[in-house]
Amino acid sequence: MEACAECVEMRTALAEEFRGLQGLFAALGDETRQRVFLALLESEQVGLRAKELAERTHLSRPAVSRHLRVLREAGAVRMHREGARNYYYPNADTEQWEKLRTLAEHICAVIRSAADTGYSRHS
């Protein structure tokens, strides 16, 4: 069965969007980093120190620091320094989260298009 040109174009664009968010997927794909990120999201205060995150996630402070570094490099988390103290918080810059939302919408569109063309009947 040959795919329509528009379908191939949509899937190719989708693959490119995936590649653009690979760092974020890798960072948030780890269950431990998800726990750290969720602890930041669920906090009543804006910004937590590594020590506080370690207590909330039951991880060692060095482990939390390593996971925070990965989350920061991926752009999921930011840090604010006050003197010798570092406070971590979810990155509120909406650009990458908007890209993630757009990717999800494009996935749905590609899947709908495939279903409309009978792709699912050929399994």
C-alpha positions, 0 to 999 in steps of 0.5 A: 500500500502506498501512502499519500504524499500529504501523509508522508509530508505530515509524518516527516514534519512530525518526526522533525518536531520529535527530534526538536524535543528529544532533550526534553523527552529524555529528561522527562522520560526518566521516572526519577526526574519525573518525581523531581519535576512533580515535586517542583510542580506540587510545591506550595512555594516557588523554588525549592533547594536541592536539599528540600527536593531530596527530602520530598523525593527520598533521594540523596542530595547529590542524586537530586543535583544530578537530575536537576542538572539534566532537567536544567539542560533540557530547559524543563527547570530553571535556577535562581541563586540567592547568595550561596543558595540555589532555588529550582523551579519549573521553567515558565518560558512557554516556548518549549511547552507550546512546542510540546502541545503542538507536537501532541496536536500534530500526532493526533492529526497524523493518526486521524489522517491515517485512520481516515485513509484506512491505515488502521485496517491494514494491520 
